[in-house]
């Protein structure tokens, strides 16, 4: 940026003092100031994406013994692999070969009333077609919702999971975007008080037990 451009930028900021007050968040409708510059940023640009919902039933049998009742149910450790293969040049299309997995953790009661834990792994593979080239990379995002479990037999539990999977083709690029300058410094962090700090700020504890007339005054 040369000296003339710096002067223009400074004049624009001075004529729009509200720019210095801009904070991250939504703008009021039609009440945001003009950007002060155009900047080049390096980001992951999403070229195409698709989503899918499914509700698989997962059989939990390993380490299930004398199950009578479900206590809790959750999903953990989602992992994914995705590979792009060029299948068409004009328009450019790729096949995204996706494989993902996660674990289901179930806590149940046995016939003695003891809590036990069992695990099961769910794995799924699929292929989808996206706009893009094989120079891009693939991203997989997931939201997993435990829908419920039931004890089918003393040695088998069935669990249903709601899956929302998003598959994207992306590339790291440089984009020219309007800007309001660097982000302002964030506010100071609020720290949770420790038990000692709460004790130090509290009024002193009573040193002596109440006298009889103190109790009569309170009753009366």
N, C-alpha and C positions, 0 to 999 in steps of 0.2 A: 504494500500500500504506500503510494507516494504522499508527499506533504499535502497536495491539494485534496486528495481523497480523504486524508485524515481530518482536514479542516471541514469538509462537507459532512463527514460523519459526526464530528463534534457539534456542528451547528444543528444537525438534525436531532441529536440527543437533547440539546439545550431547548430547542423549540417544542420538544415532546417530553416534558419532565416525567410524565407517567410511565415512560419506558423503564426508568430505574425502579419503579414500583411493581413491575411485572413479576409474578411468581408462577411456578408450575401449577397447572390446574385449568379448569374451563374458563373461557372468556365469556363475559356478558354478550348477548347478541348485538352485533354491529357496533361494539364499543371498544374494539382493540386497536392499538396504534399501528402505523405502518412499520414494517421491519426496517432495521437500520443498515442491513448489509445482506449480501448473498455469500454463503460459505459452502465449501466443499467438505462433505463428511463421508467417512467410510462406514458402511453399514451392510447388514445382510438384507438384500432385497428378495422378497418372496415373489416368484414369478407365477406360480400356480399352486393350488391347494384343493384337497377334497377331504370329506369327512365321512365317517361311518359309525352307526350305532349297532351294537349287538348285545345280547344277553345270554352268555353261555352258562350252562349248568355244570359245575365242577364237582366231581366226586372226591370226597376226602375219606380215605380208607386207611392210610398208613398211620399207625399209632392210635387208631380209634379202638378202644376196648370198653365194652359195657356202657356205651353212651346212653344217656336218658334225656338230657336237656341241654340246649345251647345257652351259653353265657354271653359270648361276644364273638364278633366276626369282623375281620378287616383284611385289606389288601396291602402288600408291601413289595418293595424292590422291583419296580417296573424297569425293564430294560428293552431296548429295541436295536435292530440292525436294519439298514436300508441301503439299497444299491440301485443306481440309475443305469439303464441301458438304452442307448439311442435306437429308436425303431423307425423314425421318419425324419427327413430333413426339411421338408417344406409343406406345411409349417412344422417347426421342430417339435417332435414329441419324444418322450422317454417313457420307458416302463420302470416303475418303481417297485422293486421286489422287497417286501417288508416282512420282517419276522420280529415279533415281540413276545415278551413273557412277563409274568409276575407271580407272586406267591400269595396264597390265601392262608390266613392264620385263623384257626377256630379254637376257642376255649369252650369246653363242654364239661358237664357234670357226669360222673359215672354213677353206678348204682349204689356206691357207698357215700355219695355226696361230695366226693373229692373233685377239685378242678383239675382238668387235664388239657394239654395243648396238642393240636394236630395241625400239620401243614400239607398243602397240596400246591403243585405248580401248574399254571395254565400257560400254554404256548399256542400261538396262532400265526399262520403265514397267509399272505395275500399279495396280489399284484394289481396295480392300478396304472392308468395312463395319465401322464401330466404333460403340460407344455414345458419345454426346456431342452437342454442339451446335456450330453454326458460330462461336460465340463462343470456342471452344477453339482451341488450336493443335496442330499435328501434329509428332511427333518421329520421326526415322528413325535407327536405330543398326545398325551392321553389324560383323560379324567375317568377314574374308576370309582363306581359307586356300589358298595355292598348292598344288595337288595334283600337278602335273607337266607337263612339256613334252616334245614329240617333234619331230624334224626330219622333216617329210613329204616335202619336196623341197628342193633347194638354195636355193629362194627363198621357202619357206613353212614356218612353225613353228606347231604347234597346242599351245595351253596350256589346261589345265583348272583352274578355280578353284572352290573350295567357298565358297558364300555362305550366311551366316546373317543374315537381315534381320529386325529387330524394328520394328514400326510402332505408335506410341502416340498416343492422344488425351489431351491434358493441359490443365490450367488452373492459373494462379497463384492460390492461395487462402490464407486465414489459417486455421490449424488450432490447436485447443486441445489441448495435449499435456502429460503429466506431465513433470516436470523435476527434475534434481538440481543445478540452478544452472549457472553458467557453466563452460565447460571449463577444466581446470587448465592452467597454462603448460606448454608442451612442454619436453622435455629439450634441453640444448644440442646443437647440431649437431656431428657429428664430421667434421672436415675431413681430406682426404687430404694426407699430408705431401708437400712439394715435394722435388725432387731435392737442393736445397741443405740442407733440414732433415734429410734422411736422411744427407747427408754430415757435417753438424755433429754428429749424434748417434752416428755410427759411431766405432769406435776409430781412432786415428791410423794412417795407412798406414806400412809399414816404410820407414825412411829409407835403410838400407844393405842390400846383399845378404848372405845368410847366409854364415858361415865354414865351412870344410870339416868341422870337428868338430861343428858344429851339424847338418849333414846326417847325419853318422855316428850322432849320438844319436837322430835321428828314425828311422833304419833299425833301430836296435837294440834 
